[in-house]
Amino acid sequence: MSLKTRGLTMFAGVALVGASASLAVDLPDPVYTYCEVERSDSPGDNDSFSSIETVSAPTEFADCFYITGKLHKDCIWDRQPKCCLVVFSKPLTAFDTDGRNLGLVEEVLEVDDPFGGGPASLVADVLSDGTLRIGVTSVFDCFDGTLNGLFSNGLHDDTGEVTITVDPDNASAETYVFRFEEGREALRLAYVFPGASTALIECFDDTGEKEVCYDVDFYWVQGLTPRELYCITQVGGKDYDCNATDTVLGWYDKNGNQQGGAFGIAKGSAANNVPEYPELCVIADDLGTIQFAISGCLDQNFNGLDDMLEEEYLTWLEDEEYIVDDNNVIKGENYVTGASTKTNPSDDLIRLSRSDFDEFPEYACPPEHGTCGCYTLKVRLNEHVDGDDDDDDFGGGGLAQRADMSGDGFVDAVDLAMLIGYWGPVQ
């Protein structure tokens, strides 16, 4: 046997062994996973029932498939700190009248008018050595000429982001972004502009944004078996701190009404990073569809807000006429969360004016549900198994419990009327 023939024979033998081994290994069943559509520049993507996202699994996977998505971090406008600008001289050695050295001192050369309206602004002379020394602080820290974060005997208490621009002789402007975090900060900046004689200095206080977690995702699952029981179970997901994403699931009818009372809500608990994810078991309607929402665990009415804190906030929105219709002020009507200041606002999006952030600081940030992170949901057919003795179980989550559409603890004509009205007559 030639060396060439022998090599081919060995290769064939290895190939046969590999084929036998692959036949002996059980391959996992194929799965289908639907991914939440990437959010575009338009806010409101699947954030409310009116913009619900459609999920259609292939027929062969209709009895078991997955949905992956994310409760996004969004941005709202931040407060506007009252900015003040000061220009200092080069430090010089000072002496008292007796000739004793007092150390280095700085002379205040320019101070902007802190109540002049618009951004703080002044034109300063660049020193002969090309240097420019700038102080940036709150107006409440500006009156005594010393930038130390204090107003009288207390802190200046201004918080928020400012953007400082320095434009020497209308040349290329320098930009610096600074944030007052604790209401005690004062900033010093130094620049060197060789050959420049003056510089325009401006401090803009309307550039700040604050991250919030109030995203809600709505899904319309189609292609299911009509009038069969399905379970939607969160099986995974991590938040920004690598803890289990703590969520709640809610059931909706075709008209956007939340259904099932307390039994149409499934709340998990990921406290202490121990996943205890929610599972929502509900009936597909006569068209084989299920509408549901997922939000942070503190938001069981799926408007993006903490249920314990939202009442006072929504009442305030009413009083300020942020929530109105053509005839009357309606609490909660058209309130949509889950959109950023970085996107163009929709008609339903509530955007507080910047002045309200200063005038009503307690309402500047909505009472968000506070959960941002990824999630994976498993949608599966929950076939009935004889012998479960589950059908009339109100206390343990049985079918009778889930058939109590009104949530009053009884299955009666009211529940039947709701079932027929929202899911169609039984064929």
C-alpha positions in Angstrom: 0.0 0.0 0.0 1.4 3.3 -1.0 1.8 6.1 1.6 -0.9 8.1 -0.3 -3.4 5.3 -0.3 -2.8 4.5 3.4 -3.4 8.1 4.4 -6.7 8.2 2.6 -7.8 5.0 4.3 -6.9 6.4 7.8 -8.9 9.6 6.9 -11.9 7.5 5.9 -11.7 5.6 9.2 -11.7 8.7 11.2 -14.6 10.1 9.3 -16.7 7.0 10.0 -15.9 7.1 13.7 -16.9 10.8 13.8 -20.2 10.0 12.1 -21.0 7.2 14.5 -20.2 9.5 17.5 -22.5 12.2 16.2 -25.3 9.8 15.7 -25.0 8.7 19.3 -25.3 12.2 20.8 -28.8 13.6 21.4 -29.0 17.0 19.8 -31.2 19.6 21.6 -34.5 20.4 20.1 -34.5 23.6 18.0 -35.9 26.6 19.7 -37.3 29.9 18.4 -36.6 33.2 20.2 -38.2 36.5 19.3 -36.1 39.6 20.1 -37.7 42.9 21.1 -37.4 45.4 18.2 -34.6 47.9 18.7 -36.0 51.3 19.8 -35.9 53.9 17.1 -35.7 57.7 17.3 -39.4 57.7 17.9 -40.4 57.3 21.5 -43.3 55.1 22.6 -42.1 51.9 21.0 -44.1 49.1 22.8 -44.3 51.4 25.9 -48.1 51.4 25.9 -51.0 49.3 24.7 -51.5 51.7 21.7 -48.0 50.9 20.5 -48.0 47.2 21.4 -45.4 45.0 19.7 -46.6 42.0 17.7 -44.9 38.6 18.2 -45.7 35.8 15.7 -43.8 32.6 16.3 -43.5 30.1 13.4 -46.2 27.4 13.5 -43.8 24.6 14.5 -42.8 26.6 17.6 -46.2 28.0 18.6 -46.4 25.7 21.6 -43.1 26.8 23.1 -40.8 29.7 22.2 -39.0 32.6 23.9 -39.1 36.4 23.9 -36.1 38.5 24.9 -36.2 42.2 25.7 -35.0 44.9 27.9 -36.5 47.5 30.3 -34.4 50.4 29.1 -32.8 53.3 30.9 -34.3 56.5 29.8 -33.3 60.1 30.2 -35.4 63.0 31.6 -34.4 66.6 31.9 -32.4 67.4 35.0 -32.7 70.5 37.3 -31.1 73.8 36.2 -28.4 75.0 38.6 -28.1 78.8 38.9 -24.6 79.3 37.4 -22.2 82.1 38.2 -18.9 83.0 36.5 -15.9 84.7 38.0 -12.6 85.6 36.3 -9.5 85.9 38.5 -6.1 87.6 38.2 -2.8 85.7 38.3 -2.0 85.0 42.0 0.3 87.6 43.5 2.1 87.9 46.8 0.4 90.3 49.1 1.9 92.3 52.0 0.2 94.2 54.8 1.0 97.8 55.8 3.8 96.6 58.0 5.4 94.7 55.1 4.5 91.2 56.4 3.9 88.5 53.7 0.3 87.5 53.5 0.8 84.8 50.9 -0.7 84.5 47.5 -4.0 86.3 46.7 -6.1 86.5 43.6 -8.0 89.6 42.5 -11.5 89.2 41.2 -11.4 90.8 37.7 -14.9 90.0 36.3 -18.2 88.7 37.7 -21.2 88.0 35.5 -24.7 89.3 36.4 -26.2 86.2 38.0 -29.7 87.5 37.5 -29.3 88.8 34.0 -31.5 86.1 32.4 -30.3 83.4 30.0 -27.0 81.6 30.3 -24.3 83.2 32.6 -22.0 85.1 30.3 -19.1 87.5 30.3 -16.3 88.7 28.1 -12.9 88.6 29.9 -9.5 89.9 29.0 -6.8 87.2 28.5 -3.8 88.1 30.6 -0.5 89.2 28.9 1.0 85.8 29.5 -1.9 84.2 27.6 -3.6 82.7 30.7 -7.2 82.8 31.8 -8.4 81.7 35.2 -12.2 81.0 35.6 -14.3 80.1 38.6 -17.7 78.4 38.1 -20.2 78.0 41.0 -23.8 78.6 42.1 -25.1 82.1 42.3 -25.6 81.6 46.0 -21.9 81.1 46.4 -21.0 84.1 44.3 -21.8 87.1 46.4 -18.8 87.2 48.6 -16.3 86.7 45.8 -14.9 83.4 47.3 -15.7 80.2 45.6 -15.9 77.6 48.3 -19.3 75.9 47.9 -20.9 77.9 50.7 -23.8 80.4 50.9 -23.6 82.3 54.1 -23.2 79.6 56.7 -24.6 76.8 54.7 -24.1 74.9 51.4 -25.3 76.5 48.1 -27.5 73.4 47.5 -27.6 73.7 43.7 -27.4 70.4 41.8 -27.4 69.6 38.1 -25.2 69.7 35.1 -23.6 72.9 33.5 -21.7 73.2 30.2 -19.0 75.9 30.1 -17.8 77.2 26.7 -14.7 79.5 26.4 -14.3 81.2 23.0 -11.0 83.1 22.6 -11.3 85.9 20.0 -14.1 84.0 18.2 -11.7 81.2 17.5 -12.3 77.5 18.2 -14.4 77.3 21.4 -13.4 75.0 24.3 -16.1 73.1 26.1 -16.2 71.6 29.6 -19.1 69.8 31.2 -19.4 69.8 35.0 -22.0 68.4 37.4 -23.0 69.7 40.8 -23.7 66.4 42.6 -24.2 67.3 46.3 -24.8 71.1 46.3 -21.4 71.9 47.7 -19.1 72.1 44.6 -17.2 75.0 43.1 -15.1 74.6 40.0 -11.9 76.2 38.9 -10.7 76.2 35.3 -7.5 77.4 33.7 -6.7 78.0 30.0 -3.8 79.2 27.9 -4.6 81.1 24.8 -1.4 82.5 23.2 -2.0 85.6 21.2 -5.6 86.0 22.3 -6.8 89.2 23.8 -10.3 88.4 25.0 -12.5 85.4 25.5 -16.3 84.9 25.6 -17.2 82.7 28.6 -20.7 81.2 28.9 -22.3 78.7 31.3 -25.3 76.8 30.0 -27.5 75.3 32.7 -30.1 73.5 30.4 -28.0 70.6 29.2 -28.4 68.2 32.0 -30.2 64.8 31.8 -31.0 62.3 34.5 -31.4 58.5 34.0 -34.7 56.9 35.0 -36.0 53.4 34.9 -39.7 53.6 33.9 -39.8 51.5 30.7 -42.8 49.2 30.2 -43.0 46.7 27.3 -46.3 45.5 25.8 -46.5 42.4 23.6 -49.3 40.9 21.4 -48.5 37.2 20.9 -50.2 35.7 17.9 -50.5 32.3 16.3 -51.5 30.4 19.4 -54.2 27.7 19.7 -57.5 29.5 20.5 -59.0 29.1 24.0 -56.1 27.1 25.3 -54.2 27.9 28.5 -50.6 29.3 28.1 -48.0 30.2 30.6 -45.6 33.1 30.2 -42.6 32.6 32.5 -39.6 34.8 33.0 -36.7 32.3 32.9 -33.7 34.7 33.0 -32.4 38.3 32.8 -29.9 40.5 34.6 -30.1 44.2 35.6 -27.3 46.7 35.4 -26.0 45.5 38.8 -25.9 41.9 37.5 -28.8 41.0 39.8 -31.9 39.2 38.6 -34.2 41.6 36.8 -37.2 42.0 39.2 -40.3 42.2 37.0 -44.1 41.8 37.0 -46.3 40.4 34.2 -49.9 41.6 33.4 -52.7 40.3 31.3 -54.7 42.5 28.9 -57.8 42.0 26.7 -58.0 43.0 23.0 -59.3 46.5 24.0 -56.4 47.3 26.3 -58.1 46.6 29.6 -56.1 44.9 32.3 -57.7 41.6 33.1 -58.1 39.0 35.8 -57.9 41.2 38.8 -55.2 40.1 41.1 -55.0 36.8 39.2 -54.1 38.6 36.0 -50.9 39.8 37.5 -47.8 37.7 38.2 -45.2 39.3 40.4 -41.7 37.9 40.9 -39.1 38.8 43.5 -35.4 39.0 42.7 -34.5 40.3 46.2 -31.0 39.4 47.4 -30.1 38.3 43.8 -32.2 35.1 44.3 -34.2 34.7 41.1 -37.9 34.1 41.8 -39.3 35.1 38.4 -43.0 35.6 37.6 -45.2 33.2 35.7 -48.5 34.3 34.2 -50.9 31.5 33.0 -53.8 32.8 31.0 -56.2 31.8 28.2 -55.6 32.6 24.5 -58.6 34.4 23.0 -60.8 33.0 20.1 -58.2 34.3 17.6 -55.3 32.6 19.3 -53.7 35.7 20.7 -52.5 36.9 24.2 -51.8 40.5 25.1 -49.6 41.1 28.1 -47.1 43.7 29.6 -43.9 43.4 31.5 -42.7 46.1 33.9 -40.7 46.6 37.1 -42.1 44.8 40.1 -43.4 48.0 41.8 -45.6 48.8 38.9 -48.7 46.5 38.8 -50.8 48.8 36.7 -48.1 49.1 34.0 -47.8 52.8 33.6 -44.1 52.9 34.5 -44.5 54.4 38.0 -44.2 53.1 41.6 -47.8 52.3 42.5 -47.3 53.5 46.1 -46.1 56.9 45.0 -47.9 57.7 41.8 -51.2 59.0 43.1 -49.8 62.3 44.4 -47.6 62.7 41.3 -50.5 62.2 38.9 -52.7 64.6 40.9 -50.0 67.2 40.6 -49.8 66.6 36.8 -53.6 67.2 36.8 -53.2 70.5 38.7 -50.6 71.7 36.3 -52.7 70.6 33.4 -50.2 68.2 32.0 -52.9 65.5 31.8 -55.9 66.8 29.9 -58.4 65.7 27.2 -60.7 67.9 25.1 -63.2 68.4 27.9 -61.8 67.7 31.3 -58.6 67.0 33.2 -58.3 63.2 33.6 -55.9 61.6 36.0 -53.5 59.2 34.3 -55.0 59.7 30.8 -52.4 59.5 28.1 -49.5 59.2 30.5 -46.7 57.4 28.7 -43.3 56.7 30.2 -40.3 55.0 28.6 -39.1 57.7 26.3 -35.9 59.8 26.5 -35.2 63.5 26.1 -32.8 62.3 23.4 -35.8 61.3 21.2 -38.6 63.4 19.7 -41.6 63.5 21.9 -44.9 61.9 20.9 -48.3 63.5 21.4 -48.9 61.4 24.5 -45.6 61.9 26.2 -45.5 63.9 29.4 -42.7 66.4 29.3 -42.3 68.7 32.3 -41.1 72.2 31.6 -37.6 73.0 33.0 -39.0 75.7 35.2 -41.1 73.1 37.0 -37.9 71.2 37.9 -36.9 74.2 40.0 -40.3 75.3 41.2 -41.5 71.9 42.2 -38.3 69.9 43.0 -40.3 67.1 44.7 -42.0 66.3 41.3 -39.0 66.9 39.1 -38.3 63.2 38.7 -41.4 60.9 38.3 -41.7 58.1 40.9 -40.2 55.5 38.5 -40.6 51.8 39.2 -36.8 51.6 39.2 -36.1 48.4 37.3 -33.8 48.5 34.3 -32.4 45.3 32.8 -32.8 42.4 30.3 -35.4 39.6 30.5 -36.1 36.3 28.8 -39.7 35.0 28.7 -40.8 31.5 27.8 -44.2 31.1 26.2 -45.6 27.6 26.4 -48.8 25.7 26.0 -50.0 24.5 29.4 -52.0 21.4 28.4 -54.6 20.1 30.9 -53.6 16.8 32.6 -56.4 14.7 34.1 -56.1 14.0 37.8 -54.7 17.3 38.8 -57.9 18.2 40.7 -57.0 21.8 39.8 -60.2 23.0 38.1 -62.0 24.4 41.1 -59.0 25.6 43.0 -59.4 29.2 44.0 -56.7 29.3 46.6 -53.8 27.6 44.7 -53.9 29.3 41.3 -56.1 26.7 39.5 -58.2 27.2 36.4 -61.2 28.5 38.4 -59.0 31.2 39.9 -57.9 32.3 36.4 -61.5 32.2 35.1 -62.5 34.7 37.8 -62.2 37.6 35.3 -63.6 40.3 37.6 -61.4 39.2 40.5 -64.3 39.0 43.0 -63.6 35.5 44.2 -66.5 33.8 42.2 -66.9 32.4 38.7 -70.4 33.7 37.7 -72.3 35.4 34.9 -70.2 38.6 35.2 -67.1 36.6 34.3 -68.9 34.8 31.5 -70.0 38.1 30.0 -66.5 39.5 30.2 -65.1 36.3 28.6 -67.5 36.4 25.7 -67.1 40.1 25.2 -63.4 40.1 25.1 -62.5 36.7 23.8 -65.5 35.8 21.5 -68.2 33.1 21.9 -67.2 29.5 22.3 -67.4 27.7 19.0 
